[in-house]
Amino acid sequence: MGGGMEANKNRFIEEWSSARENLEYNFRWTRRNFALVGLFGIAVPIFIYKGIVKEFVMQSGYCF
């Protein structure tokens, strides 16, 4: 039943999935990684938070 329907493996997809599964073992901290974590993990959320708080303060009518 359903014979002869084997899937052809794509070598590039297999390599990509293998690298993705083992990312925590192959990851190294570099200057670029520190910069990306600092930018998107710290700076961007702070700016978004500050913008949201500023918008709420402007809507509520309080002046600081």
PDB file of N, CA, C and O in Angstrom:
ATOM      1  N   MET A   1       0.831  -1.171   0.000  1.00  0.00           N
ATOM      2  CA  MET A   1       0.000   0.000   0.000  1.00  0.00           C
ATOM      3  C   MET A   1       0.883   1.244   0.000  1.00  0.00           C
ATOM      4  O   MET A   1       1.652   1.453   0.938  1.00  0.00           O
ATOM      5  N   GLY A   2       0.786   2.043  -1.003  1.00  0.00           N
ATOM      6  CA  GLY A   2       1.553   3.278  -1.066  1.00  0.00           C
ATOM      7  C   GLY A   2       3.025   3.046  -1.337  1.00  0.00           C
ATOM      8  O   GLY A   2       3.843   3.886  -0.960  1.00  0.00           O
ATOM      9  N   GLY A   3       3.394   1.972  -1.957  1.00  0.00           N
ATOM     10  CA  GLY A   3       4.795   1.696  -2.220  1.00  0.00           C
ATOM     11  C   GLY A   3       5.359   2.584  -3.311  1.00  0.00           C
ATOM     12  O   GLY A   3       4.618   3.100  -4.148  1.00  0.00           O
ATOM     13  N   GLY A   4       6.673   2.762  -3.302  1.00  0.00           N
ATOM     14  CA  GLY A   4       7.335   3.533  -4.334  1.00  0.00           C
ATOM     15  C   GLY A   4       7.200   5.039  -4.144  1.00  0.00           C
ATOM     16  O   GLY A   4       7.348   5.794  -5.105  1.00  0.00           O
ATOM     17  N   MET A   5       6.923   5.488  -2.924  1.00  0.00           N
ATOM     18  CA  MET A   5       6.751   6.918  -2.686  1.00  0.00           C
ATOM     19  C   MET A   5       7.826   7.446  -1.744  1.00  0.00           C
ATOM     20  O   MET A   5       7.548   8.280  -0.882  1.00  0.00           O
ATOM     21  N   GLU A   6       9.034   6.967  -1.908  1.00  0.00           N
ATOM     22  CA  GLU A   6      10.116   7.424  -1.048  1.00  0.00           C
ATOM     23  C   GLU A   6      10.445   8.881  -1.358  1.00  0.00           C
ATOM     24  O   GLU A   6      10.348   9.319  -2.505  1.00  0.00           O
ATOM     25  N   ALA A   7      10.834   9.625  -0.325  1.00  0.00           N
ATOM     26  CA  ALA A   7      11.173  11.039  -0.511  1.00  0.00           C
ATOM     27  C   ALA A   7      12.652  11.157  -0.856  1.00  0.00           C
ATOM     28  O   ALA A   7      13.488  10.452  -0.291  1.00  0.00           O
ATOM     29  N   ASN A   8      12.968  12.046  -1.779  1.00  0.00           N
ATOM     30  CA  ASN A   8      14.360  12.330  -2.101  1.00  0.00           C
ATOM     31  C   ASN A   8      14.870  13.397  -1.144  1.00  0.00           C
ATOM     32  O   ASN A   8      14.280  14.472  -1.029  1.00  0.00           O
ATOM     33  N   LYS A   9      15.962  13.097  -0.460  1.00  0.00           N
ATOM     34  CA  LYS A   9      16.510  14.043   0.492  1.00  0.00           C
ATOM     35  C   LYS A   9      17.361  15.083  -0.224  1.00  0.00           C
ATOM     36  O   LYS A   9      18.159  14.758  -1.102  1.00  0.00           O
ATOM     37  N   ASN A  10      17.176  16.330   0.166  1.00  0.00           N
ATOM     38  CA  ASN A  10      17.977  17.415  -0.356  1.00  0.00           C
ATOM     39  C   ASN A  10      19.158  17.609   0.602  1.00  0.00           C
ATOM     40  O   ASN A  10      18.961  17.841   1.794  1.00  0.00           O
ATOM     41  N   ARG A  11      20.361  17.514   0.085  1.00  0.00           N
ATOM     42  CA  ARG A  11      21.565  17.569   0.913  1.00  0.00           C
ATOM     43  C   ARG A  11      21.672  18.897   1.654  1.00  0.00           C
ATOM     44  O   ARG A  11      22.068  18.925   2.819  1.00  0.00           O
ATOM     45  N   PHE A  12      21.325  19.985   0.997  1.00  0.00           N
ATOM     46  CA  PHE A  12      21.450  21.309   1.604  1.00  0.00           C
ATOM     47  C   PHE A  12      20.463  21.498   2.750  1.00  0.00           C
ATOM     48  O   PHE A  12      20.805  22.085   3.777  1.00  0.00           O
ATOM     49  N   ILE A  13      19.253  21.008   2.580  1.00  0.00           N
ATOM     50  CA  ILE A  13      18.261  21.099   3.649  1.00  0.00           C
ATOM     51  C   ILE A  13      18.670  20.226   4.820  1.00  0.00           C
ATOM     52  O   ILE A  13      18.489  20.619   5.972  1.00  0.00           O
ATOM     53  N   GLU A  14      19.209  19.067   4.554  1.00  0.00           N
ATOM     54  CA  GLU A  14      19.663  18.182   5.629  1.00  0.00           C
ATOM     55  C   GLU A  14      20.812  18.819   6.412  1.00  0.00           C
ATOM     56  O   GLU A  14      20.843  18.728   7.639  1.00  0.00           O
ATOM     57  N   GLU A  15      21.756  19.463   5.721  1.00  0.00           N
ATOM     58  CA  GLU A  15      22.864  20.131   6.404  1.00  0.00           C
ATOM     59  C   GLU A  15      22.356  21.294   7.257  1.00  0.00           C
ATOM     60  O   GLU A  15      22.806  21.489   8.386  1.00  0.00           O
ATOM     61  N   TRP A  16      21.417  22.062   6.707  1.00  0.00           N
ATOM     62  CA  TRP A  16      20.855  23.192   7.437  1.00  0.00           C
ATOM     63  C   TRP A  16      20.127  22.732   8.697  1.00  0.00           C
ATOM     64  O   TRP A  16      20.298  23.323   9.763  1.00  0.00           O
ATOM     65  N   SER A  17      19.318  21.685   8.582  1.00  0.00           N
ATOM     66  CA  SER A  17      18.579  21.197   9.744  1.00  0.00           C
ATOM     67  C   SER A  17      19.513  20.599  10.788  1.00  0.00           C
ATOM     68  O   SER A  17      19.268  20.728  11.987  1.00  0.00           O
ATOM     69  N   SER A  18      20.569  19.954  10.343  1.00  0.00           N
ATOM     70  CA  SER A  18      21.547  19.415  11.281  1.00  0.00           C
ATOM     71  C   SER A  18      22.259  20.532  12.028  1.00  0.00           C
ATOM     72  O   SER A  18      22.465  20.434  13.238  1.00  0.00           O
ATOM     73  N   ALA A  19      22.637  21.591  11.323  1.00  0.00           N
ATOM     74  CA  ALA A  19      23.285  22.735  11.971  1.00  0.00           C
ATOM     75  C   ALA A  19      22.330  23.421  12.932  1.00  0.00           C
ATOM     76  O   ALA A  19      22.743  23.876  13.999  1.00  0.00           O
ATOM     77  N   ARG A  20      21.078  23.498  12.570  1.00  0.00           N
ATOM     78  CA  ARG A  20      20.091  24.137  13.438  1.00  0.00           C
ATOM     79  C   ARG A  20      19.848  23.313  14.701  1.00  0.00           C
ATOM     80  O   ARG A  20      19.674  23.879  15.780  1.00  0.00           O
ATOM     81  N   GLU A  21      19.834  21.999  14.582  1.00  0.00           N
ATOM     82  CA  GLU A  21      19.623  21.137  15.746  1.00  0.00           C
ATOM     83  C   GLU A  21      20.800  21.211  16.711  1.00  0.00           C
ATOM     84  O   GLU A  21      20.620  21.025  17.915  1.00  0.00           O
ATOM     85  N   ASN A  22      22.010  21.481  16.199  1.00  0.00           N
ATOM     86  CA  ASN A  22      23.206  21.503  17.040  1.00  0.00           C
ATOM     87  C   ASN A  22      23.724  22.919  17.282  1.00  0.00           C
ATOM     88  O   ASN A  22      24.902  23.101  17.590  1.00  0.00           O
ATOM     89  N   LEU A  23      22.865  23.913  17.145  1.00  0.00           N
ATOM     90  CA  LEU A  23      23.288  25.307  17.266  1.00  0.00           C
ATOM     91  C   LEU A  23      23.879  25.607  18.634  1.00  0.00           C
ATOM     92  O   LEU A  23      24.883  26.314  18.723  1.00  0.00           O
ATOM     93  N   GLU A  24      23.289  25.093  19.691  1.00  0.00           N
ATOM     94  CA  GLU A  24      23.791  25.396  21.035  1.00  0.00           C
ATOM     95  C   GLU A  24      25.180  24.806  21.290  1.00  0.00           C
ATOM     96  O   GLU A  24      25.893  25.265  22.182  1.00  0.00           O
ATOM     97  N   TYR A  25      25.562  23.810  20.525  1.00  0.00           N
ATOM     98  CA  TYR A  25      26.893  23.225  20.683  1.00  0.00           C
ATOM     99  C   TYR A  25      27.943  23.939  19.838  1.00  0.00           C
ATOM    100  O   TYR A  25      29.127  23.913  20.172  1.00  0.00           O
ATOM    101  N   ASN A  26      27.518  24.578  18.745  1.00  0.00           N
ATOM    102  CA  ASN A  26      28.449  25.205  17.817  1.00  0.00           C
ATOM    103  C   ASN A  26      28.500  26.727  17.929  1.00  0.00           C
ATOM    104  O   ASN A  26      29.273  27.371  17.219  1.00  0.00           O
ATOM    105  N   PHE A  27      27.688  27.310  18.811  1.00  0.00           N
ATOM    106  CA  PHE A  27      27.617  28.764  18.931  1.00  0.00           C
ATOM    107  C   PHE A  27      28.834  29.295  19.684  1.00  0.00           C
ATOM    108  O   PHE A  27      29.274  28.705  20.670  1.00  0.00           O
ATOM    109  N   ARG A  28      29.375  30.427  19.200  1.00  0.00           N
ATOM    110  CA  ARG A  28      30.478  31.114  19.886  1.00  0.00           C
ATOM    111  C   ARG A  28      30.129  32.589  20.007  1.00  0.00           C
ATOM    112  O   ARG A  28      29.569  33.186  19.088  1.00  0.00           O
ATOM    113  N   TRP A  29      30.469  33.169  21.154  1.00  0.00           N
ATOM    114  CA  TRP A  29      30.254  34.604  21.350  1.00  0.00           C
ATOM    115  C   TRP A  29      31.350  35.374  20.639  1.00  0.00           C
ATOM    116  O   TRP A  29      32.537  35.161  20.887  1.00  0.00           O
ATOM    117  N   THR A  30      30.944  36.264  19.761  1.00  0.00           N
ATOM    118  CA  THR A  30      31.868  37.137  19.053  1.00  0.00           C
ATOM    119  C   THR A  30      31.423  38.579  19.294  1.00  0.00           C
ATOM    120  O   THR A  30      30.371  38.818  19.887  1.00  0.00           O
ATOM    121  N   ARG A  31      32.218  39.525  18.839  1.00  0.00           N
ATOM    122  CA  ARG A  31      31.826  40.931  18.964  1.00  0.00           C
ATOM    123  C   ARG A  31      30.504  41.199  18.258  1.00  0.00           C
ATOM    124  O   ARG A  31      29.656  41.936  18.762  1.00  0.00           O
ATOM    125  N   ARG A  32      30.343  40.612  17.121  1.00  0.00           N
ATOM    126  CA  ARG A  32      29.108  40.813  16.353  1.00  0.00           C
ATOM    127  C   ARG A  32      27.903  40.255  17.109  1.00  0.00           C
ATOM    128  O   ARG A  32      26.851  40.893  17.143  1.00  0.00           O
ATOM    129  N   ASN A  33      28.042  39.068  17.720  1.00  0.00           N
ATOM    130  CA  ASN A  33      26.938  38.494  18.473  1.00  0.00           C
ATOM    131  C   ASN A  33      26.604  39.345  19.693  1.00  0.00           C
ATOM    132  O   ASN A  33      25.430  39.544  20.006  1.00  0.00           O
ATOM    133  N   PHE A  34      27.634  39.853  20.392  1.00  0.00           N
ATOM    134  CA  PHE A  34      27.388  40.744  21.526  1.00  0.00           C
ATOM    135  C   PHE A  34      26.631  41.983  21.069  1.00  0.00           C
ATOM    136  O   PHE A  34      25.697  42.422  21.740  1.00  0.00           O
ATOM    137  N   ALA A  35      27.025  42.548  19.936  1.00  0.00           N
ATOM    138  CA  ALA A  35      26.372  43.750  19.424  1.00  0.00           C
ATOM    139  C   ALA A  35      24.914  43.469  19.067  1.00  0.00           C
ATOM    140  O   ALA A  35      24.039  44.279  19.373  1.00  0.00           O
ATOM    141  N   LEU A  36      24.645  42.344  18.431  1.00  0.00           N
ATOM    142  CA  LEU A  36      23.273  42.008  18.061  1.00  0.00           C
ATOM    143  C   LEU A  36      22.396  41.775  19.281  1.00  0.00           C
ATOM    144  O   LEU A  36      21.244  42.209  19.312  1.00  0.00           O
ATOM    145  N   VAL A  37      22.933  41.093  20.284  1.00  0.00           N
ATOM    146  CA  VAL A  37      22.170  40.870  21.516  1.00  0.00           C
ATOM    147  C   VAL A  37      21.924  42.203  22.220  1.00  0.00           C
ATOM    148  O   VAL A  37      20.828  42.452  22.723  1.00  0.00           O
ATOM    149  N   GLY A  38      22.940  43.052  22.253  1.00  0.00           N
ATOM    150  CA  GLY A  38      22.770  44.356  22.878  1.00  0.00           C
ATOM    151  C   GLY A  38      21.749  45.212  22.161  1.00  0.00           C
ATOM    152  O   GLY A  38      20.956  45.906  22.798  1.00  0.00           O
ATOM    153  N   LEU A  39      21.765  45.168  20.844  1.00  0.00           N
ATOM    154  CA  LEU A  39      20.851  45.986  20.064  1.00  0.00           C
ATOM    155  C   LEU A  39      19.418  45.464  20.136  1.00  0.00           C
ATOM    156  O   LEU A  39      18.512  46.186  20.552  1.00  0.00           O
ATOM    157  N   PHE A  40      19.214  44.216  19.733  1.00  0.00           N
ATOM    158  CA  PHE A  40      17.857  43.687  19.627  1.00  0.00           C
ATOM    159  C   PHE A  40      17.332  43.082  20.928  1.00  0.00           C
ATOM    160  O   PHE A  40      16.123  42.900  21.073  1.00  0.00           O
ATOM    161  N   GLY A  41      18.206  42.772  21.862  1.00  0.00           N
ATOM    162  CA  GLY A  41      17.768  42.196  23.126  1.00  0.00           C
ATOM    163  C   GLY A  41      17.629  43.208  24.237  1.00  0.00           C
ATOM    164  O   GLY A  41      16.920  42.958  25.212  1.00  0.00           O
ATOM    165  N   ILE A  42      18.296  44.357  24.115  1.00  0.00           N
ATOM    166  CA  ILE A  42      18.260  45.355  25.184  1.00  0.00           C
ATOM    167  C   ILE A  42      17.786  46.708  24.662  1.00  0.00           C
ATOM    168  O   ILE A  42      16.801  47.246  25.168  1.00  0.00           O
ATOM    169  N   ALA A  43      18.463  47.269  23.667  1.00  0.00           N
ATOM    170  CA  ALA A  43      18.184  48.634  23.219  1.00  0.00           C
ATOM    171  C   ALA A  43      16.799  48.767  22.576  1.00  0.00           C
ATOM    172  O   ALA A  43      16.047  49.671  22.939  1.00  0.00           O
ATOM    173  N   VAL A  44      16.455  47.912  21.655  1.00  0.00           N
ATOM    174  CA  VAL A  44      15.163  48.021  20.971  1.00  0.00           C
ATOM    175  C   VAL A  44      14.000  47.865  21.945  1.00  0.00           C
ATOM    176  O   VAL A  44      13.070  48.669  21.884  1.00  0.00           O
ATOM    177  N   PRO A  45      13.999  46.873  22.844  1.00  0.00           N
ATOM    178  CA  PRO A  45      12.890  46.803  23.806  1.00  0.00           C
ATOM    179  C   PRO A  45      12.796  48.034  24.717  1.00  0.00           C
ATOM    180  O   PRO A  45      11.693  48.455  25.066  1.00  0.00           O
ATOM    181  N   ILE A  46      13.929  48.610  25.104  1.00  0.00           N
ATOM    182  CA  ILE A  46      13.889  49.810  25.940  1.00  0.00           C
ATOM    183  C   ILE A  46      13.264  50.966  25.174  1.00  0.00           C
ATOM    184  O   ILE A  46      12.419  51.674  25.721  1.00  0.00           O
ATOM    185  N   PHE A  47      13.658  51.176  23.920  1.00  0.00           N
ATOM    186  CA  PHE A  47      13.087  52.255  23.123  1.00  0.00           C
ATOM    187  C   PHE A  47      11.592  52.047  22.889  1.00  0.00           C
ATOM    188  O   PHE A  47      10.826  53.010  22.920  1.00  0.00           O
ATOM    189  N   ILE A  48      11.171  50.814  22.658  1.00  0.00           N
ATOM    190  CA  ILE A  48       9.748  50.534  22.476  1.00  0.00           C
ATOM    191  C   ILE A  48       8.991  50.839  23.763  1.00  0.00           C
ATOM    192  O   ILE A  48       7.928  51.459  23.725  1.00  0.00           O
ATOM    193  N   TYR A  49       9.528  50.411  24.894  1.00  0.00           N
ATOM    194  CA  TYR A  49       8.888  50.667  26.189  1.00  0.00           C
ATOM    195  C   TYR A  49       8.778  52.163  26.459  1.00  0.00           C
ATOM    196  O   TYR A  49       7.724  52.648  26.871  1.00  0.00           O
ATOM    197  N   LYS A  50       9.862  52.891  26.227  1.00  0.00           N
ATOM    198  CA  LYS A  50       9.851  54.343  26.449  1.00  0.00           C
ATOM    199  C   LYS A  50       8.821  55.018  25.544  1.00  0.00           C
ATOM    200  O   LYS A  50       8.124  55.932  25.985  1.00  0.00           O
ATOM    201  N   GLY A  51       8.716  54.589  24.303  1.00  0.00           N
ATOM    202  CA  GLY A  51       7.730  55.156  23.394  1.00  0.00           C
ATOM    203  C   GLY A  51       6.304  54.889  23.842  1.00  0.00           C
ATOM    204  O   GLY A  51       5.447  55.768  23.754  1.00  0.00           O
ATOM    205  N   ILE A  52       6.046  53.677  24.323  1.00  0.00           N
ATOM    206  CA  ILE A  52       4.699  53.338  24.797  1.00  0.00           C
ATOM    207  C   ILE A  52       4.360  54.159  26.028  1.00  0.00           C
ATOM    208  O   ILE A  52       3.255  54.694  26.117  1.00  0.00           O
ATOM    209  N   VAL A  53       5.280  54.275  26.983  1.00  0.00           N
ATOM    210  CA  VAL A  53       5.034  55.054  28.193  1.00  0.00           C
ATOM    211  C   VAL A  53       4.803  56.519  27.837  1.00  0.00           C
ATOM    212  O   VAL A  53       3.910  57.155  28.396  1.00  0.00           O
ATOM    213  N   LYS A  54       5.592  57.057  26.920  1.00  0.00           N
ATOM    214  CA  LYS A  54       5.423  58.449  26.498  1.00  0.00           C
ATOM    215  C   LYS A  54       4.042  58.663  25.882  1.00  0.00           C
ATOM    216  O   LYS A  54       3.402  59.683  26.136  1.00  0.00           O
ATOM    217  N   GLU A  55       3.587  57.724  25.088  1.00  0.00           N
ATOM    218  CA  GLU A  55       2.270  57.826  24.472  1.00  0.00           C
ATOM    219  C   GLU A  55       1.160  57.818  25.525  1.00  0.00           C
ATOM    220  O   GLU A  55       0.213  58.600  25.434  1.00  0.00           O
ATOM    221  N   PHE A  56       1.273  56.939  26.525  1.00  0.00           N
ATOM    222  CA  PHE A  56       0.274  56.903  27.591  1.00  0.00           C
ATOM    223  C   PHE A  56       0.266  58.195  28.397  1.00  0.00           C
ATOM    224  O   PHE A  56      -0.800  58.687  28.766  1.00  0.00           O
ATOM    225  N   VAL A  57       1.440  58.748  28.673  1.00  0.00           N
ATOM    226  CA  VAL A  57       1.519  60.000  29.425  1.00  0.00           C
ATOM    227  C   VAL A  57       0.896  61.134  28.624  1.00  0.00           C
ATOM    228  O   VAL A  57       0.196  61.975  29.187  1.00  0.00           O
ATOM    229  N   MET A  58       1.141  61.167  27.319  1.00  0.00           N
ATOM    230  CA  MET A  58       0.561  62.216  26.477  1.00  0.00           C
ATOM    231  C   MET A  58      -0.963  62.095  26.424  1.00  0.00           C
ATOM    232  O   MET A  58      -1.655  63.113  26.405  1.00  0.00           O
ATOM    233  N   GLN A  59      -1.493  60.890  26.400  1.00  0.00           N
ATOM    234  CA  GLN A  59      -2.938  60.686  26.330  1.00  0.00           C
ATOM    235  C   GLN A  59      -3.627  61.015  27.650  1.00  0.00           C
ATOM    236  O   GLN A  59      -4.766  61.483  27.660  1.00  0.00           O
ATOM    237  N   SER A  60      -2.937  60.772  28.761  1.00  0.00           N
ATOM    238  CA  SER A  60      -3.553  60.991  30.065  1.00  0.00           C
ATOM    239  C   SER A  60      -3.577  62.462  30.459  1.00  0.00           C
ATOM    240  O   SER A  60      -4.353  62.841  31.336  1.00  0.00           O
ATOM    241  N   GLY A  61      -2.759  63.291  29.846  1.00  0.00           N
ATOM    242  CA  GLY A  61      -2.777  64.709  30.115  1.00  0.00           C
ATOM    243  C   GLY A  61      -1.797  65.152  31.177  1.00  0.00           C
ATOM    244  O   GLY A  61      -1.733  66.342  31.483  1.00  0.00           O
ATOM    245  N   TYR A  62      -1.035  64.246  31.749  1.00  0.00           N
ATOM    246  CA  TYR A  62      -0.031  64.634  32.739  1.00  0.00           C
ATOM    247  C   TYR A  62       1.137  65.277  32.049  1.00  0.00           C
ATOM    248  O   TYR A  62       1.532  64.848  30.965  1.00  0.00           O
ATOM    249  N   CYS A  63       1.692  66.289  32.651  1.00  0.00           N
ATOM    250  CA  CYS A  63       2.860  66.963  32.090  1.00  0.00           C
ATOM    251  C   CYS A  63       4.010  66.817  33.078  1.00  0.00           C
ATOM    252  O   CYS A  63       3.878  67.184  34.246  1.00  0.00           O
ATOM    253  N   PHE A  64       5.103  66.299  32.630  1.00  0.00           N
ATOM    254  CA  PHE A  64       6.278  66.149  33.497  1.00  0.00           C
ATOM    255  C   PHE A  64       7.347  67.105  33.098  1.00  0.00           C
ATOM    256  O   PHE A  64       8.414  67.130  33.711  1.00  0.00           O
TER     257      PHE A  64
END
